[in-house]
Amino acid sequence: MKRTIYLIDYENVHEAGLQGMESCPAGCAIHLFYSQNANRLSLDLLRGLKAAFFVHKVQPGRQSLDMQLVSYLGFLIGTEGPDCRYVIVSKDRDFANTPQFWQSEAGIEVVRQSTLDGLEPRTPAAAPAKRTSRSTRTASRTASPAPAAETPAEPEEAPKTEALAKAPVSALAPAPAPVPAPAPAPAAEEVPDAGETPAPAEAQAPEAVPAEAPRPSGQSRQQRRTASRQAPAQPDRKTRLNNRLMQVLSENQVDNATTMKAVAVTIGHYSDKNIKQMTYRSIIKEFGQKRGLELYNLIKPVLEADARQK
């Protein structure tokens, strides 16, 4: 019988994934991977444990535990050899292709299951309903119903608040400032007497009139507005990346269905910080190792060129 080595994604399955751990024979090994997001374990689960038990703390991060678990799986296969059976305990579907990869590459048995014993997690049975005696049921039917508690009256200010909450935004705006009254007309100038000599009026400098911006000759204001509305908007970077990927895959004779799916997978990771790594994993998962690698080698230069423009 093959020796079994378990790798537990504790962040995903928690204590329910350890179901059946007490039944593991002495030759087995259990490697539990945990992070600060899932770092509590009942010591009762370790009582009577016969298998070797190891814990590995993983630093938090996006897909951090998954990547380190798979990395350690490769280390164990290299040190323990192909004669062992390796079990990944996790519900995460990102591990779905791992068993197929190792089986096709080296004929090594790797499986994924949601619990350590491979069975569905046990749930505690519900407590049976208590049976009531006939006298109790009769007393409950004949008992007069308790009077309903009076609902306290709402405070008087509640309708005002509700009316204010439902009021339109324009009703909540401050009232417009009053328009100031026009200034009184200046008094008429006094006409000097015939014997007086009027004082010469002071010369006032003419007010400067701002120069009007030159208008393009031959175009009316309506024509300039129409031209500004019809000017094509420049596509954003995400759209340019999408168009460039479509162009590159089409130039390399990739069929339309594959092109559309590969571009959609890549654009889906556009906002990820490590877009190349996430795209690689998704492309391999979607198209398989061989075809996915061919497509990624066409996509990768486009992603690198887009990253240099950021």
Secondary structure as GFF3:
##gff-version 3
##sequence-region A 1 310
A	DSSP	beta_strand	4	9	.	.	.	ID=ss1
A	DSSP	alpha_helix	10	13	.	.	.	ID=ss2
A	DSSP	three_ten_helix	14	18	.	.	.	ID=ss3
A	DSSP	three_ten_helix	21	23	.	.	.	ID=ss4
A	DSSP	beta_strand	29	34	.	.	.	ID=ss5
A	DSSP	three_ten_helix	43	46	.	.	.	ID=ss6
A	DSSP	beta_strand	52	57	.	.	.	ID=ss7
A	DSSP	alpha_helix	64	80	.	.	.	ID=ss8
A	DSSP	beta_strand	85	89	.	.	.	ID=ss9
A	DSSP	three_ten_helix	93	95	.	.	.	ID=ss10
A	DSSP	alpha_helix	98	106	.	.	.	ID=ss11
A	DSSP	beta_strand	110	113	.	.	.	ID=ss12
A	DSSP	alpha_helix	134	142	.	.	.	ID=ss13
A	DSSP	alpha_helix	157	166	.	.	.	ID=ss14
A	DSSP	alpha_helix	169	172	.	.	.	ID=ss15
A	DSSP	alpha_helix	221	230	.	.	.	ID=ss16
A	DSSP	alpha_helix	237	251	.	.	.	ID=ss17
A	DSSP	alpha_helix	256	267	.	.	.	ID=ss18
A	DSSP	alpha_helix	275	287	.	.	.	ID=ss19
A	DSSP	alpha_helix	289	308	.	.	.	ID=ss20
###
